[in-house]
């Protein structure tokens, strides 16, 4: 009996399990009667550092090595079970590949998607790179195949996410180039000198940098209104005493995030020069809401300055007015109103919101 198990390295955990398993209850029969080709294939499988599973005979009886155990997940002890039973949920996809191997054809597939069940959560998509290689006996007859496999689920998901992020980045860069071109043209028309043109461009590009920073550092897939407003408050007023902000967590797409950020920095810049933030007693009240309105939701965003110097309506409209009124309204598909009562500037955006 010991001689019949000499092909097993009992220092290997799975080899000990194979030696102790009751194979008489399987189509392979007692281990003492295994043919030489099966013993050699089992020895090669168990001694490999790659995840391997030997599937022997027409029933695909499985003998796998220790490296293959993580591939099984929580399926439990599958030693000696038919491969078709172990991967019953995926057999419509891998059964034909197994049939090809038993017919003598080797198959190699990279990042093959399979819907598998490996834990209590149920079915989930996973990806595998694997090869099914036929195993022949001394007469050349195919008696089984070896599945050499590597799970690539995490890499495939990472690459998919990276591809989406790259497409988003390219799209965002194109939008940025378009906006920069508009900014340069608008400012060039209004600049009174080369220095004035330079200073205005630097200010606008800095604001765009803040907008890109929010898009890059967002915690979730989409930025939210409170993140955009909070970013402005932290930069303009680290102590949090000059800004009163309130409103629910509302997601924004990238274009809305970009437009709202630019508009808020324009409002804040003007406020530090002429409005409430130019004096110690001034404050800015920022409130937004999302209310049900028939089949749609009504999004309202309001910037209101109080405690500052007396406000006078501007004599001319500059590029800042374009950012606040036209760009913001266009990206949110809504209406933007700016009022100049003596006690402080009020800007209010009203739009429908799909969320």
The 8 nearest C-alpha neighbors of each residue, nearest first, counted from 0:
[[1, 3, 2, 31, 4, 5, 30, 32],
 [0, 2, 4, 3, 5, 31, 18, 6],
 [3, 1, 5, 4, 0, 6, 31, 7],
 [2, 4, 0, 31, 1, 5, 30, 6],
 [5, 3, 1, 2, 6, 7, 0, 18],
 [4, 6, 2, 7, 3, 1, 8, 9],
 [7, 5, 4, 42, 38, 8, 39, 3],
 [8, 6, 5, 4, 14, 9, 42, 18],
 [9, 7, 10, 11, 14, 6, 5, 15],
 [8, 10, 15, 11, 14, 7, 12, 18],
 [9, 11, 8, 12, 15, 14, 7, 13],
 [10, 12, 9, 14, 13, 8, 15, 45],
 [13, 11, 15, 14, 10, 16, 9, 65],
 [12, 14, 16, 15, 11, 65, 64, 17],
 [13, 15, 17, 11, 16, 12, 9, 7],
 [16, 14, 18, 9, 12, 13, 17, 19],
 [15, 17, 13, 19, 14, 18, 20, 12],
 [16, 18, 14, 20, 15, 19, 13, 62],
 [19, 17, 15, 16, 20, 14, 4, 7],
 [18, 20, 16, 17, 15, 21, 14, 22],
 [19, 21, 17, 18, 22, 16, 78, 79],
 [22, 20, 23, 24, 19, 29, 25, 30],
 [23, 21, 29, 24, 25, 28, 20, 30],
 [22, 24, 28, 29, 25, 21, 27, 26],
 [25, 23, 22, 21, 28, 26, 29, 27],
 [24, 26, 22, 27, 23, 28, 79, 60],
 [25, 27, 28, 24, 23, 60, 58, 22],
 [28, 26, 25, 22, 29, 23, 33, 60],
 [27, 29, 23, 22, 26, 25, 30, 24],
 [30, 28, 23, 22, 31, 32, 27, 33],
 [29, 31, 33, 32, 22, 28, 3, 23],
 [32, 30, 3, 29, 33, 0, 4, 28],
 [33, 31, 30, 29, 34, 28, 3, 27],
 [32, 34, 30, 31, 37, 35, 38, 29],
 [33, 35, 37, 36, 32, 38, 136, 31],
 [36, 34, 38, 37, 39, 33, 136, 137],
 [37, 35, 136, 39, 38, 34, 40, 137],
 [38, 36, 40, 39, 35, 34, 41, 33],
 [37, 39, 41, 35, 40, 36, 42, 6],
 [38, 40, 42, 36, 37, 41, 35, 43],
 [39, 41, 37, 43, 42, 38, 44, 36],
 [42, 40, 44, 38, 39, 43, 37, 45],
 [41, 43, 39, 45, 40, 44, 7, 6],
 [44, 42, 40, 46, 41, 45, 39, 47],
 [45, 43, 41, 42, 46, 47, 51, 40],
 [46, 44, 64, 42, 47, 43, 41, 14],
 [45, 47, 43, 44, 42, 48, 64, 11],
 [46, 48, 49, 44, 45, 43, 51, 50],
 [47, 49, 66, 50, 46, 45, 51, 64],
 [50, 48, 47, 51, 66, 147, 148, 67],
 [49, 51, 67, 66, 148, 147, 64, 48],
 [52, 50, 147, 146, 67, 63, 44, 64],
 [51, 53, 63, 146, 62, 145, 61, 54],
 [52, 54, 145, 62, 61, 63, 144, 55],
 [55, 53, 59, 61, 60, 144, 143, 145],
 [56, 54, 143, 59, 60, 142, 53, 144],
 [55, 57, 143, 59, 58, 142, 60, 54],
 [56, 58, 59, 55, 143, 142, 101, 60],
 [57, 59, 56, 60, 81, 55, 82, 26],
 [58, 60, 54, 55, 81, 82, 56, 57],
 [61, 59, 81, 55, 54, 80, 79, 58],
 [62, 60, 54, 79, 53, 82, 80, 81],
 [63, 61, 53, 52, 78, 79, 54, 60],
 [64, 62, 52, 51, 53, 67, 61, 45],
 [63, 65, 45, 67, 66, 13, 51, 44],
 [64, 66, 67, 68, 13, 63, 12, 45],
 [65, 67, 50, 64, 68, 49, 48, 69],
 [66, 68, 50, 65, 70, 64, 69, 51],
 [67, 69, 70, 71, 65, 66, 64, 72],
 [70, 68, 71, 72, 67, 66, 65, 73],
 [69, 71, 68, 67, 72, 150, 50, 66],
 [72, 70, 69, 68, 74, 73, 117, 67],
 [73, 71, 117, 69, 70, 74, 118, 68],
 [72, 74, 118, 117, 75, 71, 119, 69],
 [73, 75, 117, 71, 72, 76, 118, 77],
 [76, 74, 73, 77, 71, 72, 68, 78],
 [77, 75, 78, 74, 80, 79, 73, 71],
 [76, 78, 80, 75, 79, 85, 74, 61],
 [77, 79, 80, 62, 76, 61, 63, 17],
 [80, 78, 61, 60, 62, 77, 81, 25],
 [79, 81, 60, 77, 78, 61, 82, 85],
 [82, 80, 60, 59, 84, 83, 58, 61],
 [81, 83, 85, 59, 84, 61, 60, 86],
 [82, 84, 81, 87, 86, 85, 90, 59],
 [85, 83, 87, 81, 82, 86, 80, 90],
 [84, 86, 82, 83, 87, 81, 77, 80],
 [87, 85, 89, 83, 84, 88, 90, 82],
 [86, 88, 84, 90, 83, 89, 85, 82],
 [89, 87, 86, 90, 115, 116, 114, 91],
 [90, 88, 86, 87, 92, 91, 115, 114],
 [89, 91, 94, 93, 87, 92, 88, 86],
 [90, 92, 94, 89, 93, 95, 88, 87],
 [93, 91, 90, 89, 94, 95, 113, 96],
 [92, 94, 90, 96, 95, 91, 97, 89],
 [95, 93, 90, 97, 96, 91, 92, 98],
 [94, 96, 98, 97, 93, 99, 92, 91],
 [97, 95, 99, 93, 98, 94, 100, 106],
 [96, 98, 94, 100, 99, 95, 93, 101],
 [97, 99, 95, 101, 96, 100, 94, 102],
 [100, 98, 102, 96, 104, 97, 101, 95],
 [101, 99, 104, 133, 97, 103, 102, 98],
 [100, 102, 98, 103, 99, 143, 133, 141],
 [103, 101, 99, 100, 104, 98, 141, 133],
 [102, 104, 100, 101, 133, 141, 99, 105],
 [105, 103, 100, 99, 102, 106, 133, 132],
 [104, 106, 132, 100, 131, 133, 103, 107],
 [105, 107, 131, 130, 104, 108, 132, 96],
 [108, 106, 130, 129, 131, 105, 109, 128],
 [109, 107, 129, 128, 111, 130, 106, 110],
 [108, 110, 128, 111, 129, 127, 107, 126],
 [111, 109, 128, 127, 126, 112, 151, 108],
 [110, 112, 127, 126, 109, 128, 108, 113],
 [113, 111, 126, 125, 110, 127, 124, 114],
 [114, 112, 125, 124, 115, 126, 89, 111],
 [113, 115, 124, 123, 122, 89, 125, 112],
 [116, 114, 122, 123, 113, 89, 88, 117],
 [115, 117, 122, 121, 118, 123, 88, 114],
 [116, 118, 72, 73, 74, 71, 115, 119],
 [119, 117, 73, 120, 116, 121, 72, 74],
 [118, 120, 121, 117, 73, 116, 122, 74],
 [121, 119, 118, 122, 116, 123, 117, 73],
 [122, 120, 119, 116, 118, 123, 117, 115],
 [121, 123, 116, 115, 114, 120, 124, 117],
 [124, 122, 114, 115, 125, 116, 121, 120],
 [123, 125, 114, 113, 115, 112, 126, 122],
 [124, 126, 152, 113, 112, 114, 123, 127],
 [125, 127, 112, 152, 110, 111, 151, 150],
 [128, 126, 150, 110, 111, 151, 149, 129],
 [127, 129, 109, 110, 149, 108, 148, 111],
 [130, 128, 148, 147, 108, 107, 127, 149],
 [129, 131, 107, 147, 106, 146, 132, 108],
 [130, 132, 146, 106, 145, 105, 100, 144],
 [133, 131, 105, 144, 145, 100, 130, 134],
 [132, 134, 144, 100, 103, 143, 101, 141],
 [133, 135, 144, 143, 141, 142, 132, 136],
 [136, 134, 141, 140, 139, 142, 133, 137],
 [135, 137, 36, 139, 138, 140, 141, 142],
 [136, 138, 139, 135, 36, 140, 35, 141],
 [139, 137, 136, 140, 135, 141, 36, 142],
 [140, 138, 135, 136, 137, 141, 134, 142],
 [139, 141, 135, 136, 138, 142, 137, 134],
 [142, 140, 135, 134, 143, 101, 133, 103],
 [141, 143, 56, 135, 134, 140, 55, 136],
 [144, 142, 55, 134, 56, 54, 141, 133],
 [143, 145, 133, 134, 132, 54, 53, 100],
 [146, 144, 53, 132, 131, 52, 54, 147],
 [145, 147, 131, 52, 51, 130, 148, 53],
 [148, 146, 51, 130, 129, 50, 145, 131],
 [149, 147, 129, 50, 128, 146, 51, 130],
 [148, 150, 128, 127, 129, 151, 50, 147],
 [149, 151, 127, 152, 126, 128, 148, 70],
 [152, 150, 127, 126, 154, 153, 155, 110],
 [153, 151, 126, 125, 155, 154, 150, 156],
 [152, 154, 156, 155, 151, 157, 150, 126],
 [153, 155, 157, 151, 156, 152, 158, 159],
 [154, 156, 158, 152, 157, 153, 159, 151],
 [157, 155, 159, 153, 154, 158, 160, 152],
 [156, 158, 154, 160, 155, 159, 161, 153],
 [157, 159, 161, 155, 160, 156, 162, 154],
 [160, 158, 156, 162, 161, 157, 155, 163],
 [159, 161, 157, 163, 158, 162, 156, 164],
 [160, 162, 158, 164, 159, 163, 157, 165],
 [163, 161, 165, 159, 164, 160, 158, 166],
 [164, 162, 166, 160, 165, 161, 167, 159],
 [163, 165, 161, 167, 162, 166, 168, 160],
 [166, 164, 168, 162, 167, 163, 161, 169],
 [165, 167, 163, 169, 168, 164, 170, 162],
 [166, 168, 164, 170, 165, 169, 171, 163],
 [167, 169, 165, 171, 166, 170, 172, 164],
 [170, 168, 172, 166, 171, 167, 165, 173],
 [171, 169, 167, 173, 168, 172, 166, 174],
 [170, 172, 168, 174, 173, 169, 167, 175],
 [173, 171, 175, 169, 174, 170, 168, 176],
 [174, 172, 176, 170, 175, 171, 169, 177],
 [173, 175, 171, 177, 172, 176, 178, 170],
 [174, 176, 172, 178, 173, 177, 179, 171],
 [177, 175, 179, 173, 178, 174, 180, 172],
 [176, 178, 174, 180, 175, 179, 173, 181],
 [177, 179, 175, 181, 180, 176, 182, 174],
 [180, 178, 182, 176, 181, 177, 175, 183],
 [179, 181, 177, 183, 178, 182, 176, 184],
 [182, 180, 178, 184, 179, 183, 185, 177],
 [181, 183, 179, 185, 180, 184, 186, 178],
 [182, 184, 180, 186, 181, 185, 187, 179],
 [185, 183, 187, 181, 182, 186, 180, 188],
 [186, 184, 182, 188, 187, 183, 181, 318],
 [185, 187, 189, 183, 188, 184, 190, 182],
 [188, 186, 184, 190, 189, 185, 183, 196],
 [189, 187, 186, 185, 190, 184, 183, 191],
 [188, 190, 186, 187, 191, 185, 317, 196],
 [191, 189, 196, 187, 195, 192, 186, 188],
 [190, 192, 195, 189, 193, 196, 194, 187],
 [193, 191, 195, 194, 190, 196, 197, 189],
 [192, 194, 196, 195, 197, 191, 190, 198],
 [195, 193, 197, 192, 196, 198, 191, 190],
 [194, 196, 192, 198, 197, 193, 190, 191],
 [197, 195, 193, 190, 199, 194, 198, 200],
 [196, 198, 194, 200, 195, 199, 201, 193],
 [199, 197, 201, 195, 200, 196, 194, 202],
 [200, 198, 202, 196, 201, 197, 195, 203],
 [199, 201, 203, 197, 202, 198, 204, 196],
 [202, 200, 198, 204, 199, 203, 205, 197],
 [201, 203, 205, 199, 200, 204, 198, 206],
 [204, 202, 206, 200, 205, 201, 199, 207],
 [203, 205, 207, 201, 206, 202, 200, 208],
 [204, 206, 208, 202, 207, 203, 201, 209],
 [207, 205, 209, 203, 208, 204, 261, 202],
 [208, 206, 204, 210, 209, 205, 211, 203],
 [207, 209, 205, 211, 206, 210, 212, 204],
 [210, 208, 212, 206, 207, 211, 213, 205],
 [211, 209, 207, 213, 257, 212, 208, 260],
 [212, 210, 214, 208, 213, 209, 215, 207],
 [211, 213, 209, 215, 210, 214, 216, 208],
 [212, 214, 216, 210, 211, 215, 217, 209],
 [213, 215, 211, 212, 217, 216, 210, 222],
 [214, 216, 212, 213, 217, 211, 210, 218],
 [217, 215, 213, 214, 212, 218, 211, 222],
 [218, 216, 222, 214, 219, 215, 213, 221],
 [217, 219, 216, 220, 222, 221, 215, 226],
 [220, 218, 221, 217, 222, 223, 216, 250],
 [219, 221, 222, 218, 217, 250, 252, 214],
 [222, 220, 219, 250, 251, 252, 223, 217],
 [221, 223, 251, 217, 250, 219, 226, 214],
 [224, 222, 250, 249, 226, 251, 225, 248],
 [223, 225, 227, 226, 249, 228, 248, 250],
 [224, 226, 228, 227, 223, 229, 248, 246],
 [227, 225, 229, 223, 224, 228, 230, 222],
 [226, 228, 224, 230, 225, 229, 260, 223],
 [227, 229, 225, 231, 230, 226, 224, 232],
 [230, 228, 232, 226, 231, 227, 225, 233],
 [229, 231, 227, 233, 228, 232, 226, 234],
 [232, 230, 228, 234, 229, 233, 235, 227],
 [233, 231, 229, 235, 236, 234, 230, 228],
 [232, 234, 237, 230, 236, 231, 235, 229],
 [235, 233, 231, 232, 236, 237, 230, 229],
 [234, 236, 232, 233, 231, 237, 267, 230],
 [237, 235, 232, 233, 239, 238, 234, 241],
 [236, 238, 233, 239, 234, 235, 232, 240],
 [239, 237, 236, 240, 233, 241, 232, 235],
 [238, 240, 236, 237, 241, 242, 232, 233],
 [241, 239, 238, 242, 236, 243, 282, 237],
 [240, 242, 282, 239, 283, 236, 243, 281],
 [241, 243, 283, 240, 282, 284, 239, 244],
 [244, 242, 284, 285, 283, 241, 245, 240],
 [243, 245, 285, 286, 284, 242, 246, 228],
 [246, 244, 286, 285, 287, 243, 247, 225],
 [245, 247, 287, 288, 286, 248, 244, 225],
 [248, 246, 249, 288, 245, 287, 225, 289],
 [247, 249, 225, 223, 224, 250, 246, 226],
 [248, 250, 223, 224, 247, 251, 225, 354],
 [251, 249, 223, 222, 221, 224, 248, 252],
 [252, 250, 223, 222, 255, 256, 221, 253],
 [251, 253, 255, 254, 256, 221, 250, 222],
 [252, 254, 256, 255, 257, 251, 214, 221],
 [253, 255, 257, 256, 252, 258, 330, 251],
 [256, 254, 258, 252, 257, 253, 330, 251],
 [257, 255, 253, 259, 254, 258, 251, 260],
 [256, 258, 254, 260, 210, 255, 259, 253],
 [259, 257, 255, 261, 327, 260, 256, 262],
 [260, 258, 262, 256, 261, 257, 255, 263],
 [259, 261, 263, 257, 262, 258, 210, 256],
 [262, 260, 258, 264, 263, 259, 206, 265],
 [261, 263, 323, 265, 259, 260, 264, 322],
 [264, 262, 266, 260, 265, 261, 267, 259],
 [265, 263, 267, 261, 266, 262, 268, 260],
 [264, 266, 262, 268, 263, 267, 319, 261],
 [265, 267, 263, 269, 264, 268, 270, 262],
 [268, 266, 270, 264, 265, 269, 263, 271],
 [267, 269, 265, 271, 270, 266, 264, 272],
 [270, 268, 272, 266, 267, 271, 273, 265],
 [269, 271, 274, 267, 276, 273, 268, 272],
 [270, 272, 277, 276, 268, 269, 273, 274],
 [273, 271, 269, 270, 277, 274, 268, 276],
 [272, 274, 270, 269, 271, 277, 275, 308],
 [275, 273, 270, 277, 307, 276, 271, 308],
 [307, 274, 276, 281, 277, 270, 282, 304],
 [275, 277, 271, 270, 281, 278, 274, 282],
 [276, 278, 271, 275, 274, 272, 273, 270],
 [279, 277, 276, 280, 281, 275, 307, 308],
 [278, 280, 281, 277, 276, 275, 307, 282],
 [281, 279, 306, 278, 307, 282, 275, 276],
 [282, 280, 306, 275, 307, 276, 278, 279],
 [283, 281, 241, 305, 275, 242, 304, 306],
 [282, 284, 304, 242, 303, 241, 305, 243],
 [283, 285, 243, 303, 302, 242, 244, 304],
 [286, 284, 244, 302, 301, 243, 283, 303],
 [287, 285, 245, 301, 246, 244, 300, 284],
 [286, 288, 300, 246, 299, 301, 245, 285],
 [287, 289, 299, 246, 298, 290, 247, 300],
 [290, 288, 298, 297, 296, 299, 291, 287],
 [291, 289, 297, 296, 292, 288, 298, 299],
 [290, 292, 296, 297, 295, 293, 289, 294],
 [291, 293, 295, 296, 294, 297, 290, 351],
 [292, 294, 295, 291, 296, 297, 290, 351],
 [295, 293, 292, 296, 291, 297, 353, 351],
 [296, 294, 292, 293, 291, 351, 297, 352],
 [295, 297, 291, 352, 292, 290, 351, 289],
 [296, 298, 351, 290, 289, 350, 352, 292],
 [297, 299, 289, 350, 351, 349, 288, 352],
 [300, 298, 349, 288, 287, 348, 297, 289],
 [299, 301, 287, 348, 347, 286, 349, 288],
 [300, 302, 347, 286, 346, 285, 287, 303],
 [303, 301, 285, 346, 345, 284, 347, 304],
 [302, 304, 345, 284, 283, 344, 301, 285],
 [305, 303, 283, 343, 344, 275, 282, 284],
 [304, 306, 343, 282, 307, 281, 275, 342],
 [307, 305, 281, 280, 275, 282, 308, 304],
 [275, 306, 308, 281, 274, 305, 278, 309],
 [309, 307, 310, 274, 275, 306, 342, 273],
 [308, 310, 341, 342, 307, 311, 343, 274],
 [311, 309, 341, 343, 308, 339, 342, 340],
 [310, 312, 313, 339, 341, 309, 340, 314],
 [311, 313, 339, 314, 310, 340, 338, 341],
 [314, 312, 315, 311, 316, 339, 310, 317],
 [313, 315, 312, 316, 311, 317, 339, 320],
 [316, 314, 313, 317, 312, 320, 318, 319],
 [315, 317, 320, 318, 313, 314, 319, 321],
 [318, 316, 319, 320, 315, 321, 189, 186],
 [317, 319, 321, 320, 322, 185, 186, 316],
 [320, 318, 322, 321, 317, 265, 323, 316],
 [319, 321, 323, 318, 322, 317, 324, 316],
 [320, 322, 318, 325, 319, 324, 323, 326],
 [323, 321, 326, 319, 320, 262, 324, 325],
 [324, 322, 262, 320, 321, 327, 325, 319],
 [323, 325, 321, 335, 320, 322, 327, 328],
 [324, 326, 321, 328, 327, 329, 322, 323],
 [327, 325, 322, 329, 328, 324, 330, 321],
 [328, 326, 258, 330, 329, 325, 323, 324],
 [327, 329, 333, 334, 331, 325, 335, 326],
 [328, 330, 332, 326, 327, 331, 325, 333],
 [331, 329, 327, 332, 255, 328, 326, 254],
 [330, 332, 328, 333, 329, 327, 350, 255],
 [333, 331, 329, 330, 328, 350, 334, 351],
 [332, 334, 350, 328, 331, 349, 329, 351],
 [333, 335, 328, 349, 348, 350, 336, 332],
 [334, 336, 348, 324, 328, 347, 349, 337],
 [335, 337, 347, 346, 348, 338, 334, 324],
 [338, 336, 346, 345, 347, 335, 339, 344],
 [339, 337, 345, 344, 340, 346, 336, 312],
 [338, 340, 344, 312, 310, 341, 343, 345],
 [339, 341, 342, 343, 338, 344, 310, 345],
 [342, 340, 310, 309, 343, 339, 311, 344],
 [343, 341, 340, 309, 305, 310, 307, 306],
 [344, 342, 304, 305, 341, 340, 310, 339],
 [343, 345, 339, 304, 303, 338, 340, 346],
 [346, 344, 303, 338, 302, 337, 339, 343],
 [347, 345, 337, 302, 301, 336, 338, 303],
 [346, 348, 301, 336, 300, 335, 302, 337],
 [347, 349, 335, 300, 299, 334, 301, 336],
 [350, 348, 299, 334, 333, 298, 335, 347],
 [351, 349, 333, 298, 297, 332, 331, 352],
 [350, 352, 297, 296, 298, 295, 353, 333],
 [351, 353, 296, 354, 298, 297, 350, 295],
 [352, 354, 351, 296, 295, 297, 298, 350],
 [353, 352, 250, 296, 249, 295, 251, 351]]
